[in-house]
C-alpha cells in the first residue's frame, strides 16, 4: 500500500520536469515557447531555467535553452546499470557489423520506446535519421519492428492504453493505422516470434525485431535491425536476416537469465 508520504508531490519539482521534458521534445527552445508548451507563465519558466542553468542541467545559447551536459553522466550511469543493456550490447554490435545494418536494443517506458543501445555497421544506410531520434523517447511504436515486437507481448489492456494515449498516426502509405488490423498483426507476431517493418516509418527502409522475454514470459524489450528495402531482398529478409535477429534475442534472454542468477 502506498503511504501518504509516497503519494505527496512537490508542485515546483513537477514544473521543473515539465520544462525539461518540453526541452527534450522540442530541442532548443525560448522561454516563450516553453511557456506555451507547459502552460506556465514566462516568469515561472525563467526562474526554473535559471536554477537549472546554474546547476548545469540546461544551457543557454542565443536566447534558446537546451539540455545541459550535466545529464550525460546520469544517463550513462542509468544505462550501464540496466541489466538489459549489459546483456544485449554485444549482440547489437554483432548484428550491426555482420550485416552492415543499424541495430537497436529497445525497451518500453510509459508507452514509449527508449533506445538503450544503437550501433551502425560501417556501410549502414540511414544513420542520420536514427541519430536524430536516438535521444528522444518514441511516442509511436506501432510502426517499428522493435515497437511491434514489444506491443505483441504486453497485456492487451496495456497495449490498448498505449494506443488510446498516442494514437496510430500514419508515417507512410504502409503504416498500420487501424486498431483491429494492428491487433491481427500482433497475434501473427506472437505466432512467428518476430516482427517486421515494411517501410512503415520511412520509405525504402525495412526492419526486423524480436522480443526479449524473461523466464516468466514477461516482455523486457526487443532487439532489431534495419536496412534498405532495395538491398534486403525477400528471400534473404525472410531467412538469413530474420534468423539472425531471433537468435540474437534468444542470446540476450540467456544473458539476462545468467546475470540474474549471478546477482
C-alpha positions in Angstrom: 0.0 0.0 0.0 1.3 3.5 -0.9 1.9 5.6 2.2 0.7 9.3 2.4 4.3 10.4 2.2 4.9 8.4 -1.0 1.7 9.9 -2.5 2.7 13.6 -1.9 4.0 15.6 -4.7 6.0 18.9 -4.9 4.5 21.1 -7.5 7.6 23.1 -8.2 9.5 19.9 -8.9 6.7 18.7 -11.2 7.0 22.0 -13.1 10.8 21.6 -13.4 10.3 18.2 -15.0 7.6 19.6 -17.3 10.0 22.1 -18.6 12.8 19.6 -19.0 10.5 17.2 -20.9 9.4 20.1 -23.2 13.0 20.9 -24.0 13.7 17.3 -24.7 10.8 17.1 -27.1 11.3 20.5 -28.8 15.1 20.8 -28.7 16.4 24.4 -28.5 13.5 26.5 -27.0 12.8 30.0 -26.0 11.2 31.0 -22.7 8.0 31.9 -24.7 7.9 28.5 -26.4 8.3 26.7 -23.2 5.7 28.8 -21.5 3.2 27.9 -24.3 4.2 24.2 -24.2 3.9 23.8 -20.4 1.1 26.3 -19.6 3.4 28.0 -17.1 3.9 31.8 -17.0 7.1 33.1 -18.7 8.3 34.3 -15.3 7.9 30.9 -13.7 9.6 29.2 -16.7 12.5 31.7 -16.5 13.0 31.1 -12.8 13.2 27.4 -13.2 15.5 27.7 -16.1 17.8 30.0 -14.2 18.1 27.4 -11.4 18.7 24.5 -13.9 21.3 26.5 -15.7 23.2 27.4 -12.6 23.4 23.6 -11.9 24.4 22.7 -15.4 21.2 20.9 -16.4 20.3 23.4 -19.1 22.4 25.8 -21.2 21.5 29.0 -23.0 22.7 29.9 -26.4 21.4 33.0 -28.3 18.3 33.1 -26.2 17.4 29.4 -26.5 17.7 26.7 -23.9 18.8 23.1 -24.4 19.5 20.3 -22.1 22.9 20.6 -20.3 25.9 18.4 -20.2 25.3 17.6 -16.5 22.7 15.0 -17.7 25.3 13.0 -19.6 26.9 11.1 -16.6 23.5 10.5 -15.2 22.2 9.0 -18.4 25.2 6.8 -18.9 25.1 5.6 -15.3 21.4 4.6 -15.7 22.1 2.8 -19.0 25.1 0.9 -17.7 23.2 -0.2 -14.6 20.4 -1.6 -16.8 20.7 -5.4 -17.0 19.1 -5.5 -20.4 21.8 -3.1 -21.8 24.6 -5.2 -20.3 23.0 -8.4 -21.6 22.4 -7.1 -25.1 25.2 -4.8 -26.1 27.5 -7.4 -27.7 24.5 -8.9 -29.7 23.6 -5.4 -31.0 27.2 -4.9 -32.1 27.4 -8.3 -33.8 24.2 -7.7 -35.8 25.3 -4.2 -36.9 28.7 -5.2 -38.1 27.9 -8.6 -39.7 25.0 -7.2 -41.8 26.1 -3.6 -42.2 22.8 -2.6 -40.6 21.6 -0.3 -37.9 20.9 -2.4 -34.8 18.9 -1.4 -31.8 18.2 -2.6 -28.2 14.9 -1.1 -27.1 12.6 -1.2 -24.1 9.2 0.3 -23.4 8.6 3.0 -20.8 5.3 4.8 -20.3 4.0 3.8 -23.7 7.1 4.9 -25.5 10.2 3.1 -26.7 13.6 4.0 -25.3 16.7 3.1 -27.2 19.2 1.5 -24.8 21.7 0.8 -27.4 22.2 1.6 -31.1 25.1 0.6 -33.3 25.6 1.1 -37.1 27.6 -1.1 -39.4 30.4 0.6 -41.5 28.2 0.8 -44.6 24.8 1.1 -42.9 22.2 3.3 -44.6 20.0 5.9 -42.8 22.3 6.6 -39.9 21.4 10.3 -39.9 17.7 9.6 -39.4 18.4 7.2 -36.5 20.9 9.6 -34.9 18.3 12.3 -34.8 15.8 10.1 -33.0 18.3 8.5 -30.6 18.0 10.9 -27.6 14.2 11.1 -27.6 11.6 8.5 -26.5 9.5 7.5 -29.5 5.8 8.1 -28.9 4.5 6.0 -31.7 5.8 2.4 -31.5 3.1 0.7 -33.7 5.1 1.1 -36.9 8.6 0.0 -35.9 9.7 -3.6 -35.8 11.2 -3.2 -32.3 8.0 -1.5 -31.1 5.6 -4.1 -32.5 7.7 -6.9 -31.1 7.1 -5.3 -27.6 3.4 -4.5 -28.1 2.7 -8.1 -29.2 3.8 -9.4 -25.7 2.3 -6.7 -23.5 -1.0 -7.4 -21.9 -3.8 -6.5 -24.3 -5.2 -3.9 -21.9 -1.8 -2.2 -21.7 -1.5 -2.1 -25.5 -4.9 -0.6 -25.8 -4.0 2.1 -23.2 -0.9 3.0 -25.3 -2.9 3.2 -28.5 -5.5 5.4 -26.8 -2.8 7.7 -25.4 -0.6 8.1 -28.5 -2.9 7.1 -31.4 -1.9 5.3 -34.6 -0.7 8.1 -36.9 0.5 7.4 -40.4 4.1 7.9 -41.4 4.0 6.3 -44.9 1.3 4.6 -47.0 2.4 1.3 -45.4 1.8 2.3 -41.8 -1.0 0.4 -40.0 -3.5 2.9 -38.7 -6.4 0.6 -38.0 -6.6 -0.8 -34.4 -8.1 -4.1 -35.4 -5.6 -4.6 -38.2 -2.8 -3.9 -35.7 -4.0 -6.5 -33.2 -4.2 -9.0 -36.0 -0.6 -8.4 -36.8 0.4 -8.6 -33.1 -1.2 -12.0 -33.0 0.9 -13.1 -36.0 4.0 -11.7 -34.4 3.4 -13.9 -31.3 2.9 -16.9 -33.5 6.1 -16.5 -35.6 8.1 -14.8 -32.7 9.3 -11.8 -34.7 8.0 -8.5 -36.1 8.7 -6.7 -39.4 8.5 -3.1 -40.6 7.9 -3.0 -44.3 8.6 0.7 -45.0 6.1 1.8 -42.3 8.2 4.6 -40.8 10.3 5.6 -43.8 10.0 4.7 -47.5 12.9 2.5 -48.6 13.6 1.2 -45.1 12.8 -2.3 -43.7 13.3 -3.6 -40.2 13.1 -6.9 -38.2 12.5 -7.1 -34.5 12.3 -9.9 -32.0 11.0 -9.8 -28.4 13.2 -10.4 -25.3 11.3 -12.2 -22.6 12.2 -13.1 -19.0 11.8 -16.6 -17.6 8.1 -15.9 -16.8 7.4 -14.7 -20.3 7.2 -11.0 -19.4 8.5 -8.7 -22.1 11.7 -6.9 -21.2 12.3 -5.2 -24.6 13.3 -6.1 -28.1 16.3 -6.2 -30.4 16.1 -5.1 -34.0 18.0 -4.2 -37.1 17.0 -2.1 -40.1 18.4 -1.6 -43.6 17.5 -0.6 -47.2 14.5 -2.3 -48.7 16.2 -2.4 -52.1 19.1 -4.4 -50.6 17.2 -6.7 -48.3 15.5 -8.9 -50.9 12.6 -11.1 -49.8 14.5 -14.4 -49.7 17.3 -13.0 -47.6 14.9 -11.0 -45.5 12.8 -14.0 -44.6 15.6 -16.4 -44.0 19.0 -15.2 -43.0 18.2 -11.8 -41.5 15.1 -13.0 -39.6 17.1 -15.9 -38.2 19.9 -13.7 -37.1 17.6 -11.3 -35.2 15.7 -14.1 -33.5 19.0 -15.8 -32.5 20.3 -12.5 -31.1 17.1 -12.1 -29.0 17.5 -15.6 -27.6 21.1 -14.9 -26.7 20.1 -11.8 -24.9 17.5 -13.7 -22.9 20.1 -16.2 -21.9 22.5 -13.4 -20.9 19.8 -11.7 -18.8 19.0 -15.0 -17.1 22.6 -15.7 -16.4 23.1 -12.2 -14.9 20.1 -12.6 -12.7 21.5 -15.9 -11.4 24.8 -14.3 -10.6 23.2 -11.4 -8.7 
